[in-house]
Amino acid sequence: MSSLSIFLFVVALVLLAGAAILGSVLLRLLKERSGLMAVLETPQPQLLVDAARDLQKAASSAEEGRRAGRRLGRLIASSPMPVLLVDQDLSIIALSSSAESELDQPRIRRGLLETLGSHELASVAGGALASLKPSQLTVRLYAQGRRPYLARLFPYRNGPGRECLIFLQNAAATIGFGELRSQFAATVSHELRTPLAAVKALVESLKDPDIAAEDRERFLERIDRETGRLGQLIDDILFLSTLESGGAEIKGVAPLNAALEKQTEKLGPLAERFNVSFNTDVPPELEIPLPERMADTVLANLIENAIKYSGRGSRVSVSAGREAAGIRVTIKDDGVGIDQEHLPHIFERFYRVDKSRSRQLGGTGLGLSIVKHVIESAGGEISARSREGFGTEISFLLPLPRS
């Protein structure tokens, strides 16, 4: 097998690995959503439904019925989500405190339609009372503006009459999660597709039997660069996924000067390439409250960003010190700076101030997002200040470990 064939085989394996990793990340997001929904949906509604069923079973005994009714009333009042209890005429006979505070002016003894203004919800509630079968729907209600709610209805008999419990779960977070998941999938797919398209085009060119030797070498170098970028992107996605799932070790300490020396030595050739000078101002024995691997990740991303994007001939400095709240580390440059339009977004995944320049320099768009996640997972905070033309300063504060 020729060296070119071996190289292309390796490229194919890398691409397959990228697709598999993307699939696993999305599957984990789906599982997290299912877990979240299970937590939100199960405990409180079940208690209320059980209490409602107690009413039905206790209809033959007035005293037991009154006890079950009081239990149901207490549970409704204390429910963390908006809950309404309506009678067979669709008049509200009880509601939770969260319904009173969240919905627009709900009132006991007012009609459901009159209170919430939803013909759809009133119609479904009437059908549930008639059939005595649970039902659910998504409906928009007035609650400090229009909000989507998942309404779940549980009708039951109460003596000669009928009543219906209506649970209203704010669905904005659920809808937002779905939109976030779709956006993340689309963004990752796009980021993977860009180097893949470049590799494919270069491979097609290499199939030409008449290609010149110097062009062949140039194309192979570009394939090597694009597959390296793809590999880095996959590594970053995996690392971010591990952080978000809580699978990464965040507790520990590392000597800050030793970590800085390691990164300045590693990034020295890059600094020379961009003619960037580098200096540190860190107390000799200062330790950063992160394990060595996390300290390396944070410093490498921040320093590399400063070198690449501050502009040729700029100066990058790292300072650190102890404060009452913990250890503060600041990475500052006197380079081109960041426009105020972009500054609030620089810690977002795949956000690039200059997309074409970032890709040209090999950035994945995940470095600052990873840094932010590490810092916040360790209980710290991170911020950025910048003015276009006057440099950028990124500072993070990490709390000291408890003794």
N, C-alpha and C positions, 0 to 999 in steps of 0.2 A: 504494500500500500504506500502511495506517495506521501510526502510530508504535507502537501496541500489537502489530500483526502483525510489524513489524520486530523488536521486542523479543523476542517469543516465538520468532521464527526464530533469533535469536542464542542464546537459551536452549537450543533444540534442538541447535544446533551444539556448545555447551559440553558438553551431556550425552553426545553422541556421542563427543566427544574424551575424556571421562572413561572411557567404556567401552573405547575403544581403548587408552588408557594402562594400564588395569587388565590388559587382555589381554597387553600387551607385557611388563609386570612379571612376570606369572605365567609367560609363556613363557621369560623369562630365568632364573627360578628352576628351571624344568624342565631347561634346558640346563646350569645349574650342577650340578644333581643328576647328570645324565648324565656330565658331565665328572669329577665326584668318583668316581662308581662305576667309570668307566673306569680312573682312576688306581689305585683300590684293587684292582681285579680282575685287571689284565693282567700286570704284570711278574713277580712272584715265582712265582705258580702256573705260568706258562708255562715258566719255567726248570725247575721241578720235573717238569712233565709231559714236557718234552724229555728230562730225565735218565732218567725212567722208561721212555720209549720206547727210549733208548739201551740199557737193560738187555735189553729184548726183542730188539733187533737184534743184540746182542752175545752172545746165548745160546750160539752155536756156538763162541765163544772164551772159555775160562775166564778168561784174563788180562784181556781187554777187559771181560768181565762184572764182574770184581772192581773195575776202574778206574771203570766206570760206577756200580757200587754205592757205592764210596767217595764219588764226586761227589754222588750222590743223598743220601747220609747227611749230607754237609757242608751241602748246601742245606737239607735238612729242619731240621737243628740250628739254622741261622742265620736261618730264616724269621721275619719280623716278626709273622706271624700264627700261631695254633695250627694245627699240621699233624700228622696221625697217619698212620702207615703200618701197614696190617694185612695179615695173610696170608690164605690161603683158608679158614682156620678162624676168622677174625675175631679173631685174637689180635694185640695191638699189638706190632710188632717195631721200631718207631722212632717218635720224636716230637720236636717242636721244643722249644727252651727256653721259648718263649712259651706252648706248651701246658702245660708243667710248672708255670709260674708262674701261669697264668691259670685253668686248669681245676682242679677239685677232685680232687687226688690221682690223676692218671693214672699208670699203671705199665706198663713194658715187660713183655711176656709175660703180661699180664692180658687177659681177653676185652674186646671193645669194649662189650658190654652191661653187663658187670660194672663197667667203669671209668666209663662215662658215664651209665649208667642209662636209656638211651633205646631202647625196643623199636623205635620207628619208624626211627631211624638204623641200628640193627643190621639191620633187615629190608631197608632200601634198599641197604645195603652188601652184604648177601648176594645180592640180586638183581643188583647191578652186577657182582659177581665172577662170577656164573653166566653173565651175558650178555656180559660184557666191554664194556659200553656205559657211557659217562659218565652221571652222574645228579646231581641236586641237590634239596635240600629245605630248608625253614626249620624249625628245631627249637630247643626251649628246653632248655638244659643247665645243670647246676649249675656256676657259676663266680663265687664270692663272691656267692651268691644265684642266682636263676634269670635267665638272660639269653637273648635270642633270637640264634641264629646262622644264617647262611646256610651250609649244608654242601654242598660240591661234591666229588663223588667221581669219581676217574679210575682205573679198573681196568686191569691189563695182565698179560700172561704173563711169568713169570720162570722160564725153563727148564721143568721139568715142572709147576711150580706156578703159582699166581696171587696177585697182590698188589693192593692198592688204596690210593691216596693219598686222604686226606680233609682238605680245607681247611676251616677254620672261621673265617668272617669275622663279627665282631661286627656284628649287624644293628641294634643299638639306635640308632646314629646315623642309619642309613637310615630306620628307622621314625620316629625323631624328626623328621627332615627332612620326611617326608611329612605328619606331623601339623602341623608348623609351617607348611608350605605351605597346607594346608587351612584352618588357623586364620587365616593371613594373608588368604587369599582371602575367607573368610567375614567377617572384620572389615572389610576394605576395602569389600566389597559393602554391609555394613551402614552404614558411614560415608557412602558415596555415596547409599544409598537414603534416608537421613534428609532431606537437603535436597531430593532429588528428589520425595519424597512431599509436602513442604511446597509446592514449586513447583506440583506438579500440583493440589493442593487450591486454591491461590490462583488458578490459571488457570481451574479449573472455576467458581469464584466470579465471575471477571471475565466469564464468558460470559453471566451474567444481564443481560439488556438493561435491567432496572429498577434496577440497582445505583446507589447514590448516588455523586455525583462525589467526595465526600470519602473514601468507602470505596474507590473505584477508586484514588485516589492512595495511600492507605494500603497497599492490596494490592500495588501496583506497587513501592512502597518495600521491602516485605518480599520480593518476588521478587528485587529488586536485591540485597538483603542475602544471601539464600540462594544466589543464583548466584555472588556474590562469595566466599562461604564455600566453595562447591563448587570454584571456580577455585583458591582458596588450597590446598585439600586436594589437588587434582590437581598443583599446583606442588610441594607438599611431597613427595608420593609420587614424582614424577619426580626431584626433587633427591636424595632418599634412595636411589633406585634407581641414580642416577649415582654416588653415593658408594660404594655397595656393589659396584658393578661395577668400581671403580677408575678410572673415567673422569673424575674431578674432580681438578684441580690442587691439591695440598695444600702444596707447598713454596713458600716465599716469606716476606717480612716486610712488616709494615705499621706505621706510627706509631700507637701505641695511643691517644694523646690525640686525634689527628685522627679516628680511628674512633669514639671515644666522643662527640666533639662532633657528629658526623654523626647518631648514634643519638639523642642527647638532644634535638637539634633536631627530628628526625623524630617522636619519641615525646612531645614536649612537650605537644601537645594532649591526648594520652591521660593523661599525668600530671596535667594540670589538671582533667580530667574526674573523676579519682579522688582529687583533692586529695592527691597524693603528691609529697613533696619529694625532691630528687635531688642528690647531691653525689659528687665524685670525689677520690681521693687517689692520683695517678699521677705518677711522675717525668717531667719535661718531655720528655726525649729517648728515653723507653723505647719499644722496638719489640716487637711481638708476632710470634712466628715462625709467621705464617700469611699467605697472600696476602690482599690487601685484601678480595676478595669473601667469603672464608671468615671473616675477622675480623668483617666486617659481619654475616654470618649468625649467628655465635656470640653476639656482643654483643646484636644485635637480639632474638634469641629469649630470652636470659636476662634482659635488662632489661625487655622487654615482659611476660614472665611475672611478674617481681617487682612491676611496677606493677599488673597486673590482679588478682593473687591474694593480695597481701599485705594488702589491706583499705584502706578509705578512711582518709586521714589518716596513713598510715604514711610511713616514710622509707626510701629506697633509696640505698645507697652502693656505689661501685665503688673497690676499691683494688688496687694491683698493685706488684710489685717483683721484683728479681732475686734468685734463690737459687742455691745451688751446682749444683742439678740443672736449672735453667732459669728461665723466667719464670712466676710465679704470679699469677693474676688471681682476685679474689674479689668476688662480687656478694652483698650482704647486705641484708636488710630486717628491720624490727622489727615485722612484721605478725602475722597470725593463726597462722602456722606450719603444720606438716604433722603429722598424727598418725603415730606410729611404725609403725602397721600399713601405711600407704601409702608411707612413705619409701623402702623398698628397691625400689619398683616405678616410681618417677617417670620413669626414663629409658627405660622400655619403650614400644614403639609403641602409640599410641592409649590409653595409660593415663591416666585422669583421676581426680584425687582427688575432685572434685565434678563429676560428669558434666553435670548440668543447668546448673550455673553456668558451666562451661567452654564448653558449646555456646552459651549465652546471650551470652557474651563473645566468641564467634567463634573459639574455639580448635579446632585440628584434631587435637590429641593427638599430634603428631609433632615438635613443636619441640625438646623436650629430647632425644628420640631422635636427631634430626639433629645437635644440639650434641655429644652423646656420640660419635657416629660421626666427626665432624670431628676432635675432640680425639684420639681413639684412633688415627685414621688418620695423624695427624701425630706419633704416638709418645708422646702425652701421656696424662694420666689426669685423671679428673674425679670429684668426690665431693660429697655433699650432707649437711648437718647441719641439724636442725630440732627444735624442741619446740613442741607445740601451744600457742599463746598467746604464744610468745616469738620468733617470727620464723624466717626460713630463711636459710641461708648455702650458696651453691654456689661451689666453688672448683675451678679447674683449673690444672694445671701442664704447660707445654709445654717440651720440651728445646730448648736453643739449637742453631741449625743449625751443622753442622761446617764449619770454615773450610778 
